[in-house]
Amino acid sequence: MLCEKIDLYGDHRVMLYTYIQKWTTVRGHYPKRTGVLVLPGGAYMFHGISEGEPVAAAFAGAGCNGYLLRYSIASHAEFPNSVADVCRALQYIRAHSEQWNQDPDKLALCGFSAGGHVAACTGTMWNRADVRERAGIQDDSGKPNALILGYPCITVDVEGQAHMYNLLKGDRTLEELREIASAEKWVGPHTPPVFLWNLWKDKMVPVEHGLKFMEALAEKDIPFECHTYMQGNHASALNTPASSLGDPVRENSHVARWFTDCMLWLEELFGTPALDVPQENMRSKAKVRAHLGQSVITFGKDEGTGE
């Protein structure tokens, strides 16, 4: 696996991490993959551990290129800094698509809670003048091709989240922030398809956030898939031991199905990885290899004869 750490601005404020599998179809031939850039939650005050590396690694293990972005938070969180960070990260990934065997037209964002707000805002505002100016991007290279949103914050609603929006508003009033940072207000033809899952019992981000976004998507005829689970807890990420940090409250086998459904959705949307070698060539090469992409290795015997 190719694991790199990239400082997007040179000041260690915004960091991009890669989780790229390097296995081949046959030696020297790599498939172009779907990429998923993960945005952990944390109320713009920190980056949630459970919603970061475990999720990026899960997507990598499922055959995607996994990426993780630690976007602007705390004193740097003024809107739309974090959205611009994501656009800049997408541009960087596309610029390295050949090196990383990344299909530049198959890049999804996966955000949780506040990271879901960042993802939803990126998907609806990537072409807005203020975002492009702050990201330093004037073309479409900062556009996501799909959104995956887990119990996302969508609209600016101070009920239970006042501390978060105070970080975002800067010198603006709350009403001004509500107009420019509520993702449902900016849905349009430029918005990519959406996979959204949330929790009916979620007390930190009410289910109404997701409902508002779905209503806006339906109104603008943007395709989406949604799963609302009756049980489950906020900040549960994968809902498996891989992301629960040892807390059984964050494990739920029913809610964990979101990841399987999400991978099926990505396959429907993007297809399977495009191979750069004909299938017939793969089969013929495999006859003389112990595993695809690896030469046969024998010990104490003549290779090829077994004697």
DRENTI-806647 format. One record per residue (C-alpha): residue in three letters; x, y, z. Coordinates in Angstrom, 3 decimals. Example, Ala and Ser with C-alpha at 12.3 -4.5 7.8 and 13.67 -1.06 7.14 Angstrom:
BEGIN
  residu        px        py        pz
     ALA    12.300    -4.500     7.800
     SER    13.670    -1.060     7.140
***
This chain:
BEGIN
  residu        px        py        pz
     MET     0.000     0.000     0.000
     LEU     1.224     3.478    -0.868
     CYS     0.841     5.652     2.216
     GLU     1.883     9.274     1.827
     LYS     1.356    12.415     3.902
     ILE     0.995    15.634     1.921
     ASP     1.041    19.125     3.421
     LEU    -1.327    21.007     1.095
     TYR    -0.328    24.529     2.177
     GLY     3.149    23.982     3.596
     ASP     2.202    24.946     7.167
     HIS     0.965    21.553     8.502
     ARG    -2.548    23.010     8.852
     VAL    -4.248    20.883     6.178
     MET    -2.911    17.367     5.632
     LEU    -3.804    14.824     2.960
     TYR    -3.105    11.118     3.585
     THR    -3.171     8.381     0.943
     TYR    -4.087     4.685     1.298
     ILE    -3.472     3.337    -2.196
     GLN    -3.238    -0.363    -2.945
     LYS    -0.495    -1.222    -5.412
     TRP    -1.576    -4.723    -6.471
     THR    -1.666    -5.373   -10.200
     THR    -3.801    -7.372   -12.599
     VAL    -0.622    -8.794   -14.119
     ARG     2.901    -7.563   -13.576
     GLY     3.197    -3.890   -14.451
     HIS    -0.499    -3.352   -15.135
     TYR    -2.625    -1.435   -12.646
     PRO    -6.389    -0.826   -12.798
     LYS    -7.680     2.744   -12.654
     ARG    -9.618     2.973    -9.431
     THR   -12.459     4.872    -7.829
     GLY   -11.156     7.174    -5.106
     VAL   -12.868     8.113    -1.832
     LEU   -11.684    11.151     0.127
     VAL   -12.734    10.805     3.784
     LEU   -13.635    13.850     5.900
     PRO   -13.961    13.003     9.622
     GLY   -16.327    14.855    11.936
     GLY   -15.498    16.660    15.148
     ALA   -17.673    19.814    15.178
     TYR   -14.904    21.762    13.414
     MET   -12.980    21.606    16.724
     PHE   -10.989    18.391    16.090
     HIS   -10.863    15.480    13.646
     GLY   -12.627    12.363    14.896
     ILE   -10.259     9.384    14.999
     SER   -12.956     6.753    14.405
     GLU   -14.220     8.549    11.283
     GLY   -10.798     8.966     9.702
     GLU    -8.177     6.309     9.041
     PRO   -10.415     3.259     9.741
     VAL   -12.863     4.452     7.079
     ALA   -10.178     5.341     4.520
     ALA    -8.575     1.929     5.101
     ALA   -11.967     0.213     4.674
     PHE   -12.464     1.838     1.277
     ALA    -8.911     0.871     0.295
     GLY    -9.581    -2.694     1.389
     ALA   -12.733    -2.727    -0.731
     GLY   -10.736    -1.907    -3.867
     CYS   -10.862     1.892    -3.943
     ASN    -8.085     4.392    -3.494
     GLY    -8.560     5.734     0.026
     TYR    -7.683     9.286     1.007
     LEU    -8.068    11.168     4.285
     LEU    -8.124    14.951     4.668
     ARG    -7.550    16.792     7.914
     TYR    -9.196    20.051     6.854
     SER    -9.193    23.494     8.521
     ILE   -10.648    23.512    12.038
     ALA   -10.732    25.632    15.199
     SER    -9.278    29.114    14.600
     HIS    -8.911    28.341    10.871
     ALA   -12.483    27.071    10.399
     GLU   -14.055    30.304     9.097
     PHE   -16.343    29.400     6.207
     PRO   -15.567    28.436     3.454
     ASN   -11.970    27.541     4.383
     SER   -12.642    23.819     4.826
     VAL   -14.611    23.606     1.577
     ALA   -11.705    25.249    -0.254
     ASP    -9.348    22.727     1.390
     VAL   -11.369    19.842    -0.053
     CYS   -11.397    21.385    -3.533
     ARG    -7.645    21.832    -3.317
     ALA    -7.221    18.195    -2.207
     LEU    -9.355    16.950    -5.113
     GLN    -7.274    19.018    -7.523
     TYR    -4.074    17.543    -6.027
     ILE    -5.366    13.984    -6.342
     ARG    -6.364    14.559    -9.960
     ALA    -2.943    16.021   -10.699
     HIS    -1.413    12.757    -9.432
     SER    -4.000    10.435   -10.979
     GLU    -1.521     8.718   -13.291
     GLN     0.979     8.142   -10.502
     TRP    -1.704     6.780    -8.174
     ASN    -3.742     4.853   -10.779
     GLN    -6.677     7.066    -9.942
     ASP    -9.559     7.608   -12.331
     PRO    -9.901    11.422   -12.195
     ASP   -13.603    11.190   -13.027
     LYS   -14.411     8.830   -10.158
     LEU   -13.654    10.787    -6.994
     ALA   -16.167    10.651    -4.134
     LEU   -16.252    12.519    -0.821
     CYS   -17.220    10.647     2.345
     GLY   -17.999    12.944     5.258
     PHE   -19.371    12.332     8.759
     SER   -21.198    14.840    10.975
     ALA   -19.301    18.138    10.563
     GLY   -17.223    16.408     7.888
     GLY   -20.553    15.634     6.225
     HIS   -21.265    19.367     6.256
     VAL   -17.916    20.005     4.577
     ALA   -18.657    17.317     1.971
     ALA   -22.216    18.517     1.298
     CYS   -21.047    22.123     0.980
     THR   -18.250    21.076    -1.386
     GLY   -20.711    19.170    -3.549
     THR   -23.066    22.140    -3.749
     MET   -20.629    25.073    -3.666
     TRP   -17.440    23.921    -5.449
     ASN   -18.200    26.293    -8.353
     ARG   -19.042    29.312    -6.193
     ALA   -16.782    32.357    -6.673
     ASP   -15.738    32.689    -3.011
     VAL   -14.822    28.988    -2.777
     ARG   -12.836    29.062    -6.015
     GLU   -10.991    32.200    -4.956
     ARG   -10.033    30.763    -1.571
     ALA    -8.997    27.425    -3.118
     GLY    -7.070    29.112    -5.929
     ILE    -8.935    27.006    -8.498
     GLN   -10.779    28.415   -11.502
     ASP   -11.603    25.201   -13.370
     ASP   -13.596    22.057   -12.496
     SER   -10.674    20.154   -10.939
     GLY   -12.075    20.755    -7.442
     LYS   -15.438    19.132    -8.185
     PRO   -16.411    15.846    -6.455
     ASN   -18.079    13.184    -8.614
     ALA   -20.155    11.746    -5.762
     LEU   -21.040    12.434    -2.125
     ILE   -21.246     9.879     0.695
     LEU   -22.752    11.497     3.803
     GLY   -22.945     9.839     7.222
     TYR   -25.269    11.518     9.797
     PRO   -24.279    14.856     8.199
     CYS   -24.827    18.388     9.384
     ILE   -26.494    20.125     6.453
     THR   -28.175    23.359     7.448
     VAL   -26.999    26.126     9.792
     ASP   -29.133    25.446    12.844
     VAL   -27.785    26.543    16.214
     GLU   -29.916    24.075    18.157
     GLY   -27.232    22.087    19.970
     GLN   -24.509    23.200    17.537
     ALA   -23.968    26.886    18.393
     HIS   -20.277    26.339    19.204
     MET   -19.673    24.864    15.742
     TYR   -21.330    27.678    13.835
     ASN   -19.526    30.300    15.920
     LEU   -16.296    28.842    14.533
     LEU   -17.642    29.113    10.980
     LYS   -19.176    32.560    10.933
     GLY   -16.124    34.731    11.522
     ASP   -17.293    38.377    11.394
     ARG   -20.652    37.478     9.854
     THR   -23.985    37.370    11.590
     LEU   -25.666    34.012    12.054
     GLU   -28.264    34.950     9.447
     GLU   -25.526    35.729     6.918
     LEU   -23.864    32.400     7.697
     ARG   -27.187    30.574     7.310
     GLU   -27.517    31.881     3.754
     ILE   -24.023    30.976     2.586
     ALA   -23.273    27.799     4.578
     SER   -26.545    25.822     4.488
     ALA   -25.871    23.149     1.869
     GLU   -29.523    22.574     0.970
     LYS   -29.772    26.174    -0.297
     TRP   -27.084    25.593    -2.954
     VAL   -28.167    22.308    -4.540
     GLY   -28.268    22.572    -8.330
     PRO   -27.400    20.829   -11.603
     HIS   -23.714    21.004   -10.611
     THR   -24.355    18.788    -7.539
     PRO   -23.169    15.156    -7.933
     PRO   -25.181    12.033    -6.959
     VAL   -25.510    11.431    -3.218
     PHE   -25.498     8.433    -0.868
     LEU   -26.798     9.492     2.555
     TRP   -27.281     7.525     5.734
     ASN   -28.415     8.812     9.082
     LEU   -29.918     7.809    12.423
     TRP   -33.464     8.382    13.659
     LYS   -32.227     8.406    17.284
     ASP   -29.357    10.855    16.636
     LYS   -29.608    13.639    19.213
     MET   -26.498    15.524    18.066
     VAL   -27.500    15.949    14.405
     PRO   -31.288    15.626    14.060
     VAL   -32.549    13.505    11.193
     GLU   -34.188    16.645     9.766
     HIS   -30.793    17.725     8.417
     GLY   -30.759    14.786     6.023
     LEU   -34.424    15.232     5.184
     LYS   -33.851    18.859     4.160
     PHE   -31.012    17.824     1.888
     MET   -33.013    15.014     0.292
     GLU   -35.910    17.395    -0.335
     ALA   -33.567    19.825    -2.093
     LEU   -31.985    17.015    -4.141
     ALA   -35.396    15.731    -5.212
     GLU   -36.538    19.221    -6.161
     LYS   -33.469    19.712    -8.383
     ASP   -33.665    16.149    -9.793
     ILE   -30.274    15.094    -8.384
     PRO   -30.094    11.281    -7.940
     PHE   -29.651    10.030    -4.391
     GLU   -29.962     6.970    -2.182
     CYS   -30.802     7.221     1.506
     HIS   -30.813     4.823     4.465
     THR   -32.240     5.953     7.805
     TYR   -31.611     3.519    10.661
     MET   -33.887     3.509    13.695
     GLN   -31.121     2.607    16.164
     GLY   -27.419     3.478    16.270
     ASN   -25.354     6.287    17.750
     HIS   -23.668     9.425    16.484
     ALA   -19.952     9.203    15.638
     SER   -20.260     5.447    15.010
     ALA   -18.503     5.553    11.591
     LEU   -18.234     1.956    10.298
     ASN   -20.251     0.623    13.270
     THR   -17.722    -2.214    13.623
     PRO   -14.817    -2.879    16.026
     ALA   -12.499    -1.379    13.394
     SER   -13.808     2.096    14.197
     SER   -15.489     1.776    17.607
     LEU   -12.354     2.519    19.658
     GLY   -13.426    -0.278    21.985
     ASP   -16.793     1.319    22.770
     PRO   -19.606    -1.202    22.101
     VAL   -22.093     1.684    21.835
     ARG   -20.462     2.499    18.485
     GLU   -21.001    -1.013    17.131
     ASN   -24.217    -2.031    15.402
     SER   -24.294    -4.853    12.855
     HIS   -27.502    -3.547    11.271
     VAL   -26.202     0.013    10.774
     ALA   -22.847    -1.384     9.584
     ARG   -24.616    -2.463     6.398
     TRP   -24.353     1.118     5.152
     PHE   -20.812     0.403     3.955
     THR   -21.830    -2.619     1.861
     ASP   -24.729    -0.688     0.375
     CYS   -22.438     2.240    -0.304
     MET   -19.952     0.066    -2.196
     LEU   -22.808    -1.375    -4.294
     TRP   -23.972     2.175    -4.990
     LEU   -20.470     3.254    -6.033
     GLU   -20.264     0.266    -8.378
     GLU   -23.612     1.179    -9.926
     LEU   -22.459     4.773   -10.314
     PHE   -18.867     4.300   -11.477
     GLY   -18.639     0.647   -12.537
     THR   -15.839    -1.722   -11.542
     PRO   -12.169    -0.666   -11.896
     ALA   -11.174    -0.399   -15.539
     LEU    -8.434    -2.915   -16.379
     ASP    -5.683    -1.911   -18.768
     VAL    -5.032    -5.517   -19.855
     PRO    -7.509    -7.724   -21.784
     GLN    -9.055   -10.499   -19.698
     GLU    -7.594   -13.158   -22.025
     ASN    -4.096   -11.849   -21.330
     MET    -4.732   -12.024   -17.606
     ARG    -5.775   -15.665   -17.802
     SER    -2.836   -16.717   -19.929
     LYS    -0.330   -14.945   -17.685
     ALA    -1.847   -16.484   -14.574
     LYS    -0.853   -19.984   -15.707
     VAL     2.800   -19.304   -14.916
     ARG     2.341   -17.251   -11.753
     ALA     1.636   -18.338    -8.211
     HIS    -0.567   -15.262    -7.769
     LEU    -1.669   -12.574   -10.188
     GLY     1.131   -10.046   -10.428
     GLN     3.746   -12.277    -8.770
     SER     6.310   -14.598   -10.312
     VAL     6.385   -18.274    -9.318
     ILE     9.031   -18.847    -6.643
     THR    10.345   -22.351    -5.882
     PHE    12.924   -23.420    -3.360
     GLY    15.434   -26.132    -4.182
     LYS    13.679   -27.005    -7.446
     ASP    14.074   -25.965   -11.013
     GLU    11.462   -23.260   -11.649
     GLY     8.913   -24.328   -14.226
     THR     9.641   -28.088   -13.941
     GLY     9.242   -28.618   -10.191
     GLU    12.289   -30.960   -10.254
***
